[in-house]
């Protein structure tokens, strides 16, 4: 078994164990699920197509957690206080990521932040983002998030 397959399998099995506990009957099912998840993972994202930097990933995860809390509090405040206006609408964001797995991963990350939902793209390839307040600096925040994301996945960005 190659090193990437071993690392992925260990991660999937650890996740399975965390979610289900260490009941011996569940571990058999976990081993099968781990094998399937590893096989699919290796076929969808073969080793060597991207290089994740763990320290940058940690920084991105902490920033994501912080932004989630702040944005979630803002969304709750706007929903519960009728005096606060909601200026819903769409913002175009021109990403530097080429179409493919890297852009899809970034839009997935973006969709997890409260108040922003990628809904598609225009004819020029710019992302169409639905947001709760179009007067906020959404595009600037997304550009900063994209910069951190690119640092995490390493500038290789092989989308083959």
Secondary structure, 3 states (H helix, E strand, C coil): CCHHHHHHHHHHHHHHHHHHCCCHHHHHHHHHHHHHHHHHHHHHCCCCCCCCCHHHHHHHHHHHHHHHHHHHHHHHHHHHCCCCCCECEEEEECCCCCCCHHHHHHHHHHHCCCCEEEEEECCCCCEEEEECECCCCHHHHHHHHHHHHHHHHCCCCCCC
